[in-house]
Amino acid sequence: MADDTTWTASAATDPQLACPISPVVDIVFSRWTTPILWTLHTHGRQRFVELERGIPRITPKVLTQRLRQLERDGLIMRTYHPEVPPRVEYEISELGRSLAPLFAHLAEWAAGNLDEVERARHDYDTAPGR
């Protein structure tokens, strides 16, 4: 019981103890990360401009920032080809590929449940007193 009390007290001050997957959520599910990883997993190695075209509404600045962070986190690899003009390609790493089952489960959940979420939102938004 003392262990539970210690854990609960620690969890109140440390969000990672309250939810041990929060660091993963911060890494993988920050805005634009999932579309970048999905695109690289689905279409393979791509140049910056290909990624930019394949992910609507992402700005070049944000794409650059997210690619750098994903490279830093080890989820993608950047390959520089010293040609004229220089060529840079991005591809998902083995670590990034290891997220594929997670994304597959989420896609399955989305296919089976997003209609229900939309109905719940509609019911909530149209409920009297809202």
KOLDRENZA-702569 format. One record per residue: x, y, z of N, C-alpha, C in turn. Coordinates in steps of 0.2 Angstrom, whole numbers, plus 2048, in hexadecimal, padded with zeros to 3 digits. Atoms other than C-alpha are relative to their C-alpha. Layout:
<atom n_c1="X" n_c2="Y" n_c3="Z" ca_c1="X" ca_c2="Y" ca_c3="Z" c_c1="X" c_c2="Y" c_c3="Z"/>
...
This chain:
<atom n_c1="804" n_c2="7FA" n_c3="800" ca_c1="800" ca_c2="800" ca_c3="800" c_c1="804" c_c2="806" c_c3="800"/>
<atom n_c1="7FC" n_c2="7FA" n_c3="800" ca_c1="80E" ca_c2="80C" ca_c3="804" c_c1="803" c_c2="801" c_c3="7F9"/>
<atom n_c1="7FE" n_c2="7FF" n_c3="807" ca_c1="814" ca_c2="809" ca_c3="7F2" c_c1="7FB" c_c2="804" c_c3="7FC"/>
<atom n_c1="806" n_c2="7FC" n_c3="804" ca_c1="803" ca_c2="80F" ca_c3="7EB" c_c1="800" c_c2="807" c_c3="802"/>
<atom n_c1="800" n_c2="7F9" n_c3="7FD" ca_c1="804" ca_c2="81E" ca_c3="7F6" c_c1="805" c_c2="804" c_c3="7FD"/>
<atom n_c1="7FA" n_c2="7FC" n_c3="803" ca_c1="815" ca_c2="823" ca_c3="7F0" c_c1="7FF" c_c2="801" c_c3="7F9"/>
<atom n_c1="801" n_c2="7FF" n_c3="807" ca_c1="811" ca_c2="820" ca_c3="7DE" c_c1="7FB" c_c2="805" c_c3="7FF"/>
<atom n_c1="805" n_c2="7FB" n_c3="801" ca_c1="801" ca_c2="82A" ca_c3="7E0" c_c1="803" c_c2="807" c_c3="801"/>
<atom n_c1="7FE" n_c2="7F9" n_c3="7FE" ca_c1="80A" ca_c2="839" ca_c3="7E8" c_c1="805" c_c2="802" c_c3="7FB"/>
<atom n_c1="7FB" n_c2="7FE" n_c3="805" ca_c1="818" ca_c2="838" ca_c3="7DB" c_c1="7FD" c_c2="801" c_c3="7FA"/>
<atom n_c1="804" n_c2="7FF" n_c3="806" ca_c1="80B" ca_c2="837" ca_c3="7CD" c_c1="7FD" c_c2="807" c_c3="800"/>
<atom n_c1="803" n_c2="7F9" n_c3="800" ca_c1="804" ca_c2="847" ca_c3="7D3" c_c1="805" c_c2="805" c_c3="7FE"/>
<atom n_c1="7FB" n_c2="7FB" n_c3="802" ca_c1="814" ca_c2="850" ca_c3="7D0" c_c1="804" c_c2="7FF" c_c3="7FA"/>
<atom n_c1="7FD" n_c2="802" n_c3="806" ca_c1="81B" ca_c2="847" ca_c3="7C1" c_c1="7FB" c_c2="7FC" c_c3="7FB"/>
<atom n_c1="805" n_c2="802" n_c3="805" ca_c1="810" ca_c2="845" ca_c3="7B2" c_c1="802" c_c2="7F9" c_c3="7FD"/>
<atom n_c1="7FE" n_c2="807" n_c3="803" ca_c1="81A" ca_c2="836" ca_c3="7AB" c_c1="7FF" c_c2="7FB" c_c3="805"/>
<atom n_c1="802" n_c2="806" n_c3="7FB" ca_c1="816" ca_c2="82C" ca_c3="7BB" c_c1="7F9" c_c2="7FF" c_c3="800"/>
<atom n_c1="807" n_c2="801" n_c3="800" ca_c1="804" ca_c2="830" ca_c3="7BA" c_c1="7FE" c_c2="7FD" c_c3="7F9"/>
<atom n_c1="801" n_c2="804" n_c3="806" ca_c1="804" ca_c2="82A" ca_c3="7A8" c_c1="806" c_c2="7FE" c_c3="7FC"/>
<atom n_c1="7FA" n_c2="802" n_c3="802" ca_c1="813" ca_c2="820" ca_c3="7A3" c_c1="801" c_c2="800" c_c3="7F8"/>
<atom n_c1="800" n_c2="800" n_c3="808" ca_c1="80F" ca_c2="821" ca_c3="790" c_c1="801" c_c2="808" c_c3="7FE"/>
<atom n_c1="800" n_c2="7F9" n_c3="802" ca_c1="80F" ca_c2="835" ca_c3="790" c_c1="806" c_c2="802" c_c3="7FC"/>
<atom n_c1="7FA" n_c2="7FE" n_c3="804" ca_c1="821" ca_c2="836" ca_c3="78A" c_c1="7FF" c_c2="7FD" c_c3="7F9"/>
<atom n_c1="802" n_c2="802" n_c3="807" ca_c1="81C" ca_c2="82B" ca_c3="77B" c_c1="7FB" c_c2="804" c_c3="7FC"/>
<atom n_c1="805" n_c2="7FC" n_c3="803" ca_c1="80D" ca_c2="835" ca_c3="778" c_c1="803" c_c2="807" c_c3="7FD"/>
<atom n_c1="7FD" n_c2="7F9" n_c3="802" ca_c1="817" ca_c2="845" ca_c3="778" c_c1="805" c_c2="7FF" c_c3="7FA"/>
<atom n_c1="7FB" n_c2="801" n_c3="805" ca_c1="824" ca_c2="83E" ca_c3="76C" c_c1="7FC" c_c2="7FE" c_c3="7F9"/>
<atom n_c1="803" n_c2="803" n_c3="806" ca_c1="818" ca_c2="834" ca_c3="760" c_c1="7FA" c_c2="804" c_c3="7FD"/>
<atom n_c1="806" n_c2="7FD" n_c3="802" ca_c1="808" ca_c2="83E" ca_c3="760" c_c1="800" c_c2="808" c_c3="800"/>
<atom n_c1="800" n_c2="7F9" n_c3="800" ca_c1="80E" ca_c2="850" ca_c3="760" c_c1="7FE" c_c2="802" c_c3="7F8"/>
<atom n_c1="803" n_c2="7FE" n_c3="807" ca_c1="806" ca_c2="85A" ca_c3="751" c_c1="805" c_c2="7FF" c_c3="7FB"/>
<atom n_c1="7FC" n_c2="801" n_c3="806" ca_c1="80D" ca_c2="855" ca_c3="740" c_c1="804" c_c2="7F9" c_c3="800"/>
<atom n_c1="7FB" n_c2="806" n_c3="7FF" ca_c1="818" ca_c2="846" ca_c3="747" c_c1="7FC" c_c2="7FA" c_c3="7FD"/>
<atom n_c1="803" n_c2="806" n_c3="802" ca_c1="80B" ca_c2="839" ca_c3="743" c_c1="7FF" c_c2="800" c_c3="7F8"/>
<atom n_c1="800" n_c2="800" n_c3="807" ca_c1="808" ca_c2="83F" ca_c3="731" c_c1="806" c_c2="7FF" c_c3="7FD"/>
<atom n_c1="7FA" n_c2="801" n_c3="802" ca_c1="81A" ca_c2="83F" ca_c3="72E" c_c1="802" c_c2="7F9" c_c3="800"/>
<atom n_c1="7FF" n_c2="807" n_c3="7FF" ca_c1="81D" ca_c2="82E" ca_c3="735" c_c1="7FC" c_c2="7FB" c_c3="7FB"/>
<atom n_c1="805" n_c2="804" n_c3="804" ca_c1="80E" ca_c2="827" ca_c3="72C" c_c1="802" c_c2="800" c_c3="7F9"/>
<atom n_c1="7FE" n_c2="7FF" n_c3="807" ca_c1="814" ca_c2="82E" ca_c3="71B" c_c1="806" c_c2="7FC" c_c3="7FF"/>
<atom n_c1="7FA" n_c2="803" n_c3="801" ca_c1="825" ca_c2="828" ca_c3="71D" c_c1="800" c_c2="7F8" c_c3="800"/>
<atom n_c1="801" n_c2="807" n_c3="800" ca_c1="81F" ca_c2="817" ca_c3="722" c_c1="7FD" c_c2="7FD" c_c3="7FA"/>
<atom n_c1="804" n_c2="802" n_c3="806" ca_c1="813" ca_c2="816" ca_c3="714" c_c1="803" c_c2="800" c_c3="7F9"/>
<atom n_c1="7FD" n_c2="7FF" n_c3="806" ca_c1="81D" ca_c2="81D" ca_c3="706" c_c1="807" c_c2="7FF" c_c3="800"/>
<atom n_c1="7F9" n_c2="801" n_c3="800" ca_c1="82E" ca_c2="81A" ca_c3="70B" c_c1="804" c_c2="806" c_c3="800"/>
<atom n_c1="7FC" n_c2="7FB" n_c3="800" ca_c1="83D" ca_c2="825" ca_c3="709" c_c1="7FE" c_c2="806" c_c3="7FC"/>
<atom n_c1="802" n_c2="7FA" n_c3="803" ca_c1="839" ca_c2="837" ca_c3="704" c_c1="804" c_c2="806" c_c3="801"/>
<atom n_c1="7FD" n_c2="7F9" n_c3="7FF" ca_c1="840" ca_c2="848" ca_c3="701" c_c1="7FC" c_c2="805" c_c3="803"/>
<atom n_c1="803" n_c2="7FB" n_c3="7FC" ca_c1="83B" ca_c2="857" ca_c3="70A" c_c1="7F9" c_c2="802" c_c3="7FC"/>
<atom n_c1="805" n_c2="7FD" n_c3="804" ca_c1="830" ca_c2="85E" ca_c3="6FC" c_c1="7FA" c_c2="7FA" c_c3="7FF"/>
<atom n_c1="805" n_c2="805" n_c3="801" ca_c1="827" ca_c2="84D" ca_c3="6FA" c_c1="7FC" c_c2="7FF" c_c3="806"/>
<atom n_c1="803" n_c2="800" n_c3="7FA" ca_c1="823" ca_c2="84D" ca_c3="70C" c_c1="7FB" c_c2="806" c_c3="801"/>
<atom n_c1="804" n_c2="7FA" n_c3="800" ca_c1="81D" ca_c2="85F" ca_c3="70B" c_c1="7FA" c_c2="7FF" c_c3="7FC"/>
<atom n_c1="806" n_c2="800" n_c3="804" ca_c1="811" ca_c2="85B" ca_c3="6FD" c_c1="7FC" c_c2="7FA" c_c3="802"/>
<atom n_c1="804" n_c2="805" n_c3="7FE" ca_c1="80B" ca_c2="84B" ca_c3="705" c_c1="7FC" c_c2="801" c_c3="807"/>
<atom n_c1="803" n_c2="7FF" n_c3="7FA" ca_c1="806" ca_c2="853" ca_c3="715" c_c1="7FD" c_c2="807" c_c3="800"/>
<atom n_c1="803" n_c2="7FA" n_c3="801" ca_c1="7FA" ca_c2="861" ca_c3="712" c_c1="800" c_c2="804" c_c3="806"/>
<atom n_c1="801" n_c2="7FB" n_c3="7FB" ca_c1="7FA" ca_c2="871" ca_c3="71C" c_c1="806" c_c2="801" c_c3="805"/>
<atom n_c1="7FA" n_c2="7FF" n_c3="7FC" ca_c1="80B" ca_c2="86E" ca_c3="724" c_c1="805" c_c2="805" c_c3="7FD"/>
<atom n_c1="7FC" n_c2="7FB" n_c3="803" ca_c1="817" ca_c2="87D" ca_c3="722" c_c1="807" c_c2="7FD" c_c3="800"/>
<atom n_c1="7F9" n_c2="802" n_c3="800" ca_c1="829" ca_c2="87B" ca_c3="71D" c_c1="804" c_c2="800" c_c3="806"/>
<atom n_c1="7FD" n_c2="7FF" n_c3="7FA" ca_c1="82F" ca_c2="882" ca_c3="72D" c_c1="7FE" c_c2="7FA" c_c3="805"/>
<atom n_c1="803" n_c2="806" n_c3="7FB" ca_c1="824" ca_c2="875" ca_c3="738" c_c1="803" c_c2="7FA" c_c3="7FD"/>
<atom n_c1="7FE" n_c2="806" n_c3="803" ca_c1="829" ca_c2="867" ca_c3="72C" c_c1="808" c_c2="7FF" c_c3="802"/>
<atom n_c1="7F9" n_c2="800" n_c3="7FE" ca_c1="83C" ca_c2="86B" ca_c3="72F" c_c1="801" c_c2="7FF" c_c3="807"/>
<atom n_c1="800" n_c2="801" n_c3="7F9" ca_c1="839" ca_c2="86C" ca_c3="742" c_c1="7FF" c_c2="7F9" c_c3="802"/>
<atom n_c1="802" n_c2="806" n_c3="7FE" ca_c1="830" ca_c2="85C" ca_c3="743" c_c1="805" c_c2="7FA" c_c3="7FD"/>
<atom n_c1="7FB" n_c2="804" n_c3="802" ca_c1="83C" ca_c2="853" ca_c3="738" c_c1="807" c_c2="7FF" c_c3="804"/>
<atom n_c1="7FA" n_c2="800" n_c3="7FB" ca_c1="84B" ca_c2="858" ca_c3="743" c_c1="7FE" c_c2="7FD" c_c3="806"/>
<atom n_c1="801" n_c2="803" n_c3="7FA" ca_c1="842" ca_c2="853" ca_c3="752" c_c1="7FF" c_c2="7F8" c_c3="800"/>
<atom n_c1="801" n_c2="807" n_c3="801" ca_c1="83D" ca_c2="842" ca_c3="74B" c_c1="807" c_c2="7FD" c_c3="7FF"/>
<atom n_c1="7F9" n_c2="802" n_c3="801" ca_c1="84F" ca_c2="840" ca_c3="746" c_c1="804" c_c2="7FF" c_c3="806"/>
<atom n_c1="7FD" n_c2="800" n_c3="7F9" ca_c1="855" ca_c2="844" ca_c3="757" c_c1="7FD" c_c2="7FB" c_c3="804"/>
<atom n_c1="803" n_c2="805" n_c3="7FC" ca_c1="849" ca_c2="838" ca_c3="75F" c_c1="801" c_c2="7F9" c_c3="7FD"/>
<atom n_c1="7FF" n_c2="807" n_c3="803" ca_c1="84F" ca_c2="82A" ca_c3="753" c_c1="7FB" c_c2="7FD" c_c3="7FC"/>
<atom n_c1="805" n_c2="803" n_c3="804" ca_c1="83F" ca_c2="828" ca_c3="74A" c_c1="800" c_c2="800" c_c3="7F9"/>
<atom n_c1="7FE" n_c2="800" n_c3="807" ca_c1="845" ca_c2="82D" ca_c3="739" c_c1="807" c_c2="801" c_c3="7FF"/>
<atom n_c1="7F8" n_c2="7FF" n_c3="802" ca_c1="856" ca_c2="82E" ca_c3="730" c_c1="800" c_c2="805" c_c3="7FA"/>
<atom n_c1="7FF" n_c2="7FB" n_c3="806" ca_c1="85C" ca_c2="83C" ca_c3="725" c_c1="806" c_c2="7FE" c_c3="7FD"/>
<atom n_c1="7FA" n_c2="802" n_c3="804" ca_c1="868" ca_c2="838" ca_c3="717" c_c1="801" c_c2="806" c_c3="7FC"/>
<atom n_c1="7FE" n_c2="7FA" n_c3="804" ca_c1="871" ca_c2="846" ca_c3="70F" c_c1="805" c_c2="7FD" c_c3="7FA"/>
<atom n_c1="7FC" n_c2="802" n_c3="806" ca_c1="878" ca_c2="843" ca_c3="6FD" c_c1="803" c_c2="806" c_c3="7FE"/>
<atom n_c1="7FC" n_c2="7FA" n_c3="802" ca_c1="886" ca_c2="84F" ca_c3="6F9" c_c1="801" c_c2="801" c_c3="7F8"/>
<atom n_c1="800" n_c2="7FF" n_c3="807" ca_c1="881" ca_c2="852" ca_c3="6E7" c_c1="7FF" c_c2="807" c_c3="7FE"/>
<atom n_c1="801" n_c2="7FA" n_c3="802" ca_c1="87E" ca_c2="861" ca_c3="6DD" c_c1="7F9" c_c2="800" c_c3="7FB"/>
<atom n_c1="801" n_c2="7FD" n_c3="7FA" ca_c1="871" ca_c2="866" ca_c3="6E1" c_c1="7FF" c_c2="7FB" c_c3="806"/>
<atom n_c1="800" n_c2="805" n_c3="7FA" ca_c1="872" ca_c2="85E" ca_c3="6F3" c_c1="7F9" c_c2="7FD" c_c3="800"/>
<atom n_c1="807" n_c2="804" n_c3="7FF" ca_c1="864" ca_c2="851" ca_c3="6F6" c_c1="800" c_c2="7FD" c_c3="807"/>
<atom n_c1="801" n_c2="802" n_c3="7FA" ca_c1="85D" ca_c2="84D" ca_c3="707" c_c1="7FA" c_c2="7FB" c_c3="800"/>
<atom n_c1="805" n_c2="804" n_c3="800" ca_c1="852" ca_c2="83E" ca_c3="70A" c_c1="7FE" c_c2="7FE" c_c3="808"/>
<atom n_c1="802" n_c2="802" n_c3="7F9" ca_c1="848" ca_c2="838" ca_c3="71A" c_c1="7FD" c_c2="7F9" c_c3="7FF"/>
<atom n_c1="804" n_c2="806" n_c3="800" ca_c1="842" ca_c2="827" ca_c3="71E" c_c1="7FF" c_c2="7FE" c_c3="808"/>
<atom n_c1="801" n_c2="802" n_c3="7FA" ca_c1="83B" ca_c2="81F" ca_c3="72D" c_c1="805" c_c2="7FB" c_c3="803"/>
<atom n_c1="7FB" n_c2="804" n_c3="7FD" ca_c1="847" ca_c2="816" ca_c3="739" c_c1="7FD" c_c2="7F9" c_c3="802"/>
<atom n_c1="803" n_c2="806" n_c3="7FD" ca_c1="845" ca_c2="804" ca_c3="740" c_c1="7FC" c_c2="802" c_c3="806"/>
<atom n_c1="804" n_c2="7FE" n_c3="7FA" ca_c1="840" ca_c2="80D" ca_c3="750" c_c1="7F9" c_c2="803" c_c3="7FE"/>
<atom n_c1="806" n_c2="7FD" n_c3="802" ca_c1="833" ca_c2="817" ca_c3="747" c_c1="7FB" c_c2="7FA" c_c3="7FD"/>
<atom n_c1="804" n_c2="806" n_c3="803" ca_c1="82D" ca_c2="807" ca_c3="73E" c_c1="7FD" c_c2="7FC" c_c3="806"/>
<atom n_c1="802" n_c2="804" n_c3="7FA" ca_c1="82B" ca_c2="7FF" ca_c3="74F" c_c1="7F9" c_c2="803" c_c3="802"/>
<atom n_c1="806" n_c2="7FD" n_c3="7FE" ca_c1="81C" ca_c2="80B" ca_c3="751" c_c1="7FA" c_c2="7FE" c_c3="7FC"/>
<atom n_c1="806" n_c2="802" n_c3="805" ca_c1="812" ca_c2="803" ca_c3="742" c_c1="7FB" c_c2="7FC" c_c3="804"/>
<atom n_c1="806" n_c2="803" n_c3="7FD" ca_c1="808" ca_c2="7F7" ca_c3="74D" c_c1="7FC" c_c2="805" c_c3="804"/>
<atom n_c1="804" n_c2="7FB" n_c3="7FD" ca_c1="803" ca_c2="806" ca_c3="758" c_c1="7FC" c_c2="804" c_c3="7FC"/>
<atom n_c1="804" n_c2="7FC" n_c3="805" ca_c1="7FD" ca_c2="810" ca_c3="749" c_c1="7FB" c_c2="7FB" c_c3="7FD"/>
<atom n_c1="805" n_c2="804" n_c3="803" ca_c1="7F4" ca_c2="801" ca_c3="742" c_c1="7FB" c_c2="7FF" c_c3="805"/>
<atom n_c1="805" n_c2="800" n_c3="7FB" ca_c1="7EB" ca_c2="7FF" ca_c3="752" c_c1="7FC" c_c2="806" c_c3="801"/>
<atom n_c1="804" n_c2="7FA" n_c3="7FF" ca_c1="7E6" ca_c2="811" ca_c3="753" c_c1="7FC" c_c2="801" c_c3="7F9"/>
<atom n_c1="804" n_c2="800" n_c3="807" ca_c1="7E1" ca_c2="810" ca_c3="740" c_c1="7FA" c_c2="7FC" c_c3="801"/>
<atom n_c1="805" n_c2="805" n_c3="7FF" ca_c1="7D6" ca_c2="801" ca_c3="745" c_c1="7FB" c_c2="803" c_c3="804"/>
<atom n_c1="804" n_c2="7FD" n_c3="7FB" ca_c1="7CF" ca_c2="80A" ca_c3="754" c_c1="7FC" c_c2="806" c_c3="7FD"/>
<atom n_c1="803" n_c2="7FA" n_c3="804" ca_c1="7CB" ca_c2="81A" ca_c3="749" c_c1="7FB" c_c2="7FE" c_c3="7FC"/>
<atom n_c1="805" n_c2="802" n_c3="805" ca_c1="7C2" ca_c2="810" ca_c3="73C" c_c1="7FA" c_c2="7FD" c_c3="804"/>
<atom n_c1="806" n_c2="802" n_c3="7FC" ca_c1="7B7" ca_c2="808" ca_c3="749" c_c1="7FD" c_c2="804" c_c3="805"/>
<atom n_c1="803" n_c2="7FC" n_c3="7FA" ca_c1="7B4" ca_c2="816" ca_c3="755" c_c1="7FF" c_c2="807" c_c3="7FE"/>
<atom n_c1="801" n_c2="7F9" n_c3="801" ca_c1="7B5" ca_c2="827" ca_c3="74D" c_c1="7F9" c_c2="803" c_c3="7FE"/>
<atom n_c1="807" n_c2="7FE" n_c3="801" ca_c1="7A3" ca_c2="827" ca_c3="747" c_c1="7FD" c_c2="801" c_c3="807"/>
<atom n_c1="803" n_c2="7FF" n_c3="7FA" ca_c1="79E" ca_c2="824" ca_c3="759" c_c1="803" c_c2="806" c_c3="804"/>
<atom n_c1="7FD" n_c2="7FA" n_c3="7FD" ca_c1="7AA" ca_c2="832" ca_c3="75F" c_c1="7FC" c_c2="806" c_c3="7FD"/>
<atom n_c1="804" n_c2="7FA" n_c3="804" ca_c1="7A1" ca_c2="83E" ca_c3="752" c_c1="7F9" c_c2="800" c_c3="803"/>
<atom n_c1="807" n_c2="7FF" n_c3="7FD" ca_c1="790" ca_c2="839" ca_c3="759" c_c1="800" c_c2="802" c_c3="807"/>
<atom n_c1="800" n_c2="7FD" n_c3="7F9" ca_c1="795" ca_c2="83C" ca_c3="76B" c_c1="801" c_c2="807" c_c3="800"/>
<atom n_c1="7FF" n_c2="7F9" n_c3="800" ca_c1="79C" ca_c2="84D" ca_c3="766" c_c1="7F9" c_c2="804" c_c3="7FE"/>
<atom n_c1="806" n_c2="7FD" n_c3="802" ca_c1="78C" ca_c2="851" ca_c3="75D" c_c1="7FB" c_c2="800" c_c3="805"/>
<atom n_c1="805" n_c2="801" n_c3="7FB" ca_c1="781" ca_c2="84B" ca_c3="76B" c_c1="802" c_c2="805" c_c3="806"/>
<atom n_c1="7FD" n_c2="7FC" n_c3="7FA" ca_c1="78C" ca_c2="855" ca_c3="778" c_c1="7FE" c_c2="808" c_c3="7FD"/>
<atom n_c1="800" n_c2="7F9" n_c3="802" ca_c1="78C" ca_c2="865" ca_c3="76D" c_c1="7F8" c_c2="802" c_c3="7FF"/>
<atom n_c1="807" n_c2="7FF" n_c3="801" ca_c1="779" ca_c2="864" ca_c3="76A" c_c1="7FC" c_c2="7FF" c_c3="806"/>
<atom n_c1="803" n_c2="801" n_c3="7F9" ca_c1="774" ca_c2="860" ca_c3="77C" c_c1="7FD" c_c2="806" c_c3="802"/>
<atom n_c1="803" n_c2="7FA" n_c3="7FD" ca_c1="768" ca_c2="86C" ca_c3="784" c_c1="805" c_c2="803" c_c3="806"/>
<atom n_c1="7FB" n_c2="7FD" n_c3="7FA" ca_c1="772" ca_c2="878" ca_c3="790" c_c1="807" c_c2="801" c_c3="7FE"/>
<atom n_c1="7F9" n_c2="7FF" n_c3="802" ca_c1="782" ca_c2="878" ca_c3="786" c_c1="801" c_c2="806" c_c3="7FC"/>
